[in-house]
Amino acid sequence: MRLFRTPAIAVVAATVLLSACGTTEEPSAGSSSASGSTAEGPVSVTDARGEKLELDQPAEKVVGLEWSDLEMLVTLGVMPVGAADINGYSNWVKAAPLDESVKDVGTRQEPSVDSIVALEPDLVIAHADRDQKLIEQLDEYVPVLVMQATDASDNIGQMKQNVETIATTVGKEDKAADVLADFDANLAEGRDALAEAGVAGEQFAMADGWQDGSSIAIRMFGKGSLLSDIAVEMGLENAWTGKVDEWGLAQTDVEGLGTLGDVHFFYNANESDVDVFGEGLAKNAIWTSKPFVKDGKLYEIDEGTWTFGGPLSCEQFIDFVVKTLAS
């Protein structure tokens, strides 16, 4: 496999993504009682740093600096008072929309400490792979819960653990149990649907991509990426066997897809300026010669499905796979 060497595109990809069925009435910002009962009393959890976070009461005014955590908060019935990159979240995460009262506190890469502190939150949720200096600055003013963003050995388990940890800090353990039970049921139903359709055991590949002029970067979702793990649990087999990073991702180019044959190819275009797989590669002879392109096994994932999200984003993907392969 020849790795694609286009630093500018790689920076854009990392910046956008990694650095990238609701109710009829949404909860207002800062409310932790809009969906189900809220536990009371002291809270004690150990975060990804190994540090113990202790609160006198479950947090009600919460700021989220990562989209997966924001999705989980809203899913649990807690509308945050502040969020990083609200416009980006609104484009990429359709499963759990934020309401207009939520204040933007800057980018996920460089959120504003002043904006966060001004909201007087009970809790700020951050990720361990972000700037440690930022976390140290926030620690001086507000309680900070640091989450582990990914675990390539068990990303589904890590996602569930994050839901439960956040639920504990906001007093929503009962709601979390319901959310995760619904997720498990949806996953089981999806597995059964693929088996009934006779596609269990078939191979898939999954990617997103970016185009800069004539240069195209492709990022494969390999073993250990969250949605790959979901598809495998549904009974499919990931055909991408190349080396991946700690997120289960690998950057390549069209030539690097040479090992992929008769697979179901899922891709995420979302808010990209160019649909790389549907349009950008349409005249590329290597791409158009691929069996999955010639046989019409090229499927665009529903827009707004966050590929690093929580239970609702995962269920969006499950529903997409069932709709695509078993309908």
matplotlib code that plots the C-alpha trace (Angstrom):
import matplotlib.pyplot as plt

x = [0.0, 1.3, 0.4, -1.0, 1.3, -0.7, -0.1, -2.6, -5.5, -4.4, -4.5, -8.0, -9.2, -7.8, -9.1, -12.6, -13.2, -10.9, -9.8, -14.9, -35.3, -35.5, -38.4, -41.0, -40.0, -36.3, -34.9, -33.8, -30.1, -28.9, -31.9, -31.2, -34.8, -36.4, -36.1, -36.7, -35.9, -32.6, -30.7, -29.7, -26.9, -23.1, -21.4, -18.0, -16.4, -12.9, -12.0, -9.6, -6.7, -7.3, -8.4, -11.5, -14.2, -16.5, -19.6, -22.1, -25.0, -25.3, -24.2, -27.0, -25.0, -22.6, -20.3, -19.2, -16.0, -16.4, -19.3, -19.7, -20.1, -22.6, -24.6, -24.6, -25.7, -28.6, -29.6, -29.7, -32.0, -29.5, -29.1, -25.7, -25.2, -22.2, -20.7, -17.6, -18.2, -22.0, -22.2, -20.0, -22.0, -25.2, -23.9, -22.2, -24.4, -28.1, -29.1, -29.3, -29.7, -28.8, -31.3, -30.7, -30.0, -26.7, -23.7, -20.7, -17.4, -15.1, -13.5, -12.9, -9.2, -9.0, -12.1, -12.2, -11.5, -13.0, -16.2, -16.5, -15.9, -18.3, -21.1, -20.4, -20.9, -21.1, -19.0, -16.9, -16.5, -13.2, -11.3, -7.9, -6.4, -6.8, -4.4, -3.4, -2.6, -6.3, -7.5, -5.1, -6.4, -10.0, -9.2, -8.4, -11.9, -14.4, -14.8, -13.5, -14.4, -11.8, -13.1, -11.2, -12.3, -11.4, -10.3, -9.5, -9.7, -13.3, -14.8, -18.4, -17.6, -15.8, -18.8, -21.1, -18.7, -18.7, -22.5, -22.6, -19.9, -21.6, -24.9, -23.5, -22.2, -25.6, -27.8, -29.2, -28.2, -31.7, -32.0, -28.6, -29.7, -32.7, -30.6, -28.1, -30.8, -32.4, -29.0, -28.4, -31.9, -31.4, -28.0, -29.5, -32.4, -30.0, -27.9, -31.1, -32.2, -28.9, -29.0, -32.5, -31.5, -28.7, -25.9, -24.3, -20.6, -20.2, -17.4, -17.6, -15.2, -15.9, -14.2, -14.5, -12.4, -11.3, -10.4, -8.0, -7.8, -6.8, -5.5, -7.8, -7.2, -9.1, -9.4, -10.4, -12.3, -10.5, -10.7, -11.0, -13.0, -16.4, -18.6, -16.5, -17.1, -20.8, -20.9, -18.9, -21.3, -24.1, -22.4, -20.3, -16.5, -14.2, -12.2, -9.7, -6.6, -4.1, -2.4, -4.6, -4.0, -5.4, -8.8, -8.9, -8.3, -5.8, -5.0, -4.5, -5.1, -7.0, -4.0, -4.1, -7.5, -6.1, -6.9, -10.6, -12.7, -16.4, -17.3, -20.1, -18.4, -19.9, -18.7, -19.4, -19.6, -21.7, -20.8, -17.8, -17.6, -17.2, -18.6, -15.2, -16.6, -19.7, -18.2, -14.6, -13.4, -16.0, -13.4, -10.6, -9.9, -8.6, -11.6, -14.2, -12.6, -13.3, -15.9, -18.0, -18.2, -19.1, -21.6, -23.3, -22.2, -21.2, -23.4, -23.4, -24.0, -27.0, -25.9, -25.3, -24.3, -21.4, -18.9, -17.4, -20.6, -22.8, -25.6, -28.0, -25.4, -24.5, -28.2, -28.4, -25.6, -27.3, -30.5, -28.6, -26.9, -30.2, -31.9, -29.0, -28.4, -31.5, -34.4]
y = [0.0, 3.5, 6.1, 9.4, 12.3, 15.6, 17.4, 20.2, 17.8, 15.7, 18.8, 19.7, 16.2, 16.2, 19.6, 19.0, 15.7, 14.6, 17.8, 15.7, 10.5, 13.1, 14.1, 16.6, 19.0, 19.7, 20.5, 24.0, 24.8, 23.9, 21.7, 18.2, 17.3, 17.6, 13.9, 11.4, 11.8, 13.3, 11.7, 13.8, 13.8, 13.8, 12.6, 10.9, 9.6, 8.8, 10.4, 9.4, 11.0, 8.7, 11.8, 11.7, 14.3, 15.0, 17.2, 18.0, 17.5, 16.2, 18.9, 20.9, 23.6, 21.7, 22.8, 20.2, 20.6, 17.5, 16.5, 13.0, 14.2, 16.9, 14.2, 12.1, 15.0, 15.8, 12.1, 11.9, 14.9, 17.5, 20.5, 22.0, 25.7, 25.9, 23.9, 24.1, 24.7, 24.7, 25.3, 22.2, 20.1, 21.2, 20.0, 16.8, 15.5, 15.3, 12.7, 15.0, 18.7, 21.6, 24.3, 28.0, 28.8, 27.0, 29.4, 28.8, 28.8, 28.6, 25.8, 22.3, 22.8, 26.2, 26.8, 30.1, 29.7, 33.1, 32.2, 28.9, 30.4, 33.2, 30.7, 29.6, 25.9, 23.2, 21.0, 21.1, 17.8, 17.6, 14.8, 13.5, 13.9, 17.6, 20.3, 19.5, 23.1, 24.0, 21.4, 22.7, 26.2, 25.1, 23.2, 26.4, 27.7, 24.9, 21.2, 19.3, 15.7, 14.3, 11.5, 8.9, 9.5, 6.2, 2.6, 0.7, -2.6, -2.0, 1.3, 0.2, -0.6, 2.8, 4.6, 2.9, 3.6, 7.3, 7.4, 5.9, 8.2, 11.3, 10.1, 9.7, 13.3, 14.7, 12.3, 10.4, 6.8, 5.5, 7.3, 6.0, 2.4, 3.0, 4.6, 1.7, -0.9, 0.7, 0.7, -3.0, -3.8, -1.8, -3.5, -7.0, -6.2, -5.0, -8.2, -10.3, -8.2, -8.8, -12.5, -12.8, -10.9, -13.4, -10.8, -11.8, -12.6, -10.3, -7.8, -4.1, -1.1, 2.4, 5.7, 9.5, 11.8, 15.3, 16.9, 19.8, 20.6, 17.4, 15.8, 13.4, 12.0, 8.9, 7.9, 4.3, 3.1, -0.1, -2.5, -0.6, 2.4, 2.8, 2.3, -0.6, -2.3, -1.6, -3.2, -6.2, -6.7, -6.7, -9.7, -8.1, -8.3, -5.3, -5.9, -3.2, -4.8, -1.9, -0.4, 1.9, 4.6, 4.7, 5.7, 2.7, 5.0, 4.9, 7.5, 6.3, 7.1, 5.4, 3.1, 2.1, 0.5, -2.2, -5.0, -4.2, -6.4, -7.3, -5.3, -3.0, 0.4, 2.9, 6.5, 9.7, 12.9, 15.0, 18.8, 18.3, 20.7, 17.8, 14.3, 12.7, 9.1, 10.0, 12.8, 13.6, 10.1, 9.6, 9.9, 8.1, 4.8, 3.0, 3.9, 3.1, -0.3, -1.4, -4.2, -2.3, 0.8, -1.2, -3.3, -0.4, -1.3, 2.3, 3.8, 7.3, 7.3, 9.4, 13.0, 14.1, 10.7, 11.5, 8.7, 9.2, 9.7, 8.2, 5.7, 7.7, 8.3, 4.6, 3.8, 6.1, 4.0, 0.7, 1.9, 3.0, -0.4, -2.3, 0.1, -0.3, -4.0, -5.7, -3.7]
z = [0.0, -0.9, 1.6, 0.2, 1.0, 0.9, 4.2, 3.5, 3.0, 6.0, 8.2, 7.0, 7.7, 11.2, 12.0, 10.7, 12.3, 15.1, 16.4, 13.4, 16.4, 19.1, 21.2, 20.1, 22.9, 23.5, 27.0, 27.6, 28.2, 31.6, 32.3, 33.6, 34.5, 31.0, 30.3, 33.1, 36.8, 38.0, 40.9, 43.8, 46.3, 46.0, 42.8, 42.6, 39.4, 38.2, 34.9, 32.1, 33.9, 36.9, 38.9, 41.1, 40.4, 43.3, 43.1, 45.9, 43.4, 39.9, 37.4, 35.7, 33.8, 31.6, 28.9, 26.3, 24.2, 22.0, 19.8, 21.1, 24.6, 23.5, 21.7, 24.8, 27.1, 24.8, 24.5, 28.3, 28.4, 29.5, 27.1, 27.7, 28.5, 26.2, 23.3, 21.1, 17.4, 17.3, 13.6, 12.9, 15.4, 13.7, 10.3, 11.4, 14.2, 13.4, 15.9, 18.9, 18.0, 20.2, 20.9, 20.2, 23.9, 23.8, 23.7, 21.4, 23.3, 20.4, 18.3, 19.6, 19.0, 20.8, 22.9, 24.9, 28.6, 29.2, 27.4, 29.3, 32.7, 32.0, 31.8, 35.4, 34.6, 37.2, 34.9, 31.7, 29.8, 27.7, 26.0, 27.1, 23.6, 23.6, 24.8, 28.4, 29.0, 28.3, 30.7, 33.4, 32.8, 33.2, 36.3, 38.0, 37.6, 37.1, 37.6, 34.6, 33.6, 31.2, 29.0, 27.0, 23.4, 21.8, 22.5, 19.4, 21.3, 22.2, 20.9, 21.5, 25.1, 25.4, 24.0, 26.5, 29.4, 28.4, 28.4, 31.9, 33.2, 31.9, 33.1, 36.7, 36.7, 35.6, 37.7, 34.7, 35.3, 34.8, 31.5, 30.4, 31.1, 28.9, 26.1, 26.1, 26.2, 23.1, 21.4, 22.2, 20.9, 17.7, 17.1, 17.6, 15.3, 12.7, 13.0, 12.5, 9.5, 7.7, 8.5, 7.2, 4.0, 3.5, 3.6, 6.9, 6.5, 3.4, 3.3, 3.6, 3.5, 4.8, 4.1, 4.0, 1.9, 0.8, -2.4, -2.9, -6.6, -8.3, -5.1, -3.2, 0.3, 1.4, 5.0, 5.6, 8.7, 9.7, 12.6, 15.8, 14.4, 16.1, 13.0, 11.7, 15.1, 14.7, 11.2, 12.4, 15.3, 12.7, 11.0, 8.3, 7.8, 7.3, 4.1, 5.0, 6.5, 6.3, 9.3, 11.3, 14.0, 17.5, 16.1, 13.7, 10.8, 7.9, 5.2, 1.7, -2.0, -4.8, -5.5, -1.9, -2.4, -4.6, -2.2, -2.1, -4.3, -4.2, -1.1, 0.1, 0.1, 2.6, 2.4, 4.3, 2.2, 4.6, 4.3, 2.1, -0.9, -3.3, -3.0, -3.5, -4.0, -6.0, -8.1, -7.5, -8.6, -11.3, -14.1, -12.3, -14.2, -11.2, -9.1, -11.8, -12.4, -8.8, -8.6, -6.0, -8.2, -11.4, -9.5, -7.8, -4.3, -3.4, -0.7, 0.8, 4.5, 5.6, 6.0, 9.6, 10.9, 13.3, 12.8, 16.3, 18.1, 20.8, 20.8, 18.6, 15.9, 16.0, 15.6, 12.6, 11.1, 12.0, 10.3, 7.3, 6.9, 7.2, 4.8, 2.3, 2.5, 3.8, 2.2]

ax = plt.figure().add_subplot(projection="3d")
ax.plot(x, y, z, "-o")
ax.set_aspect("equal")
plt.show()
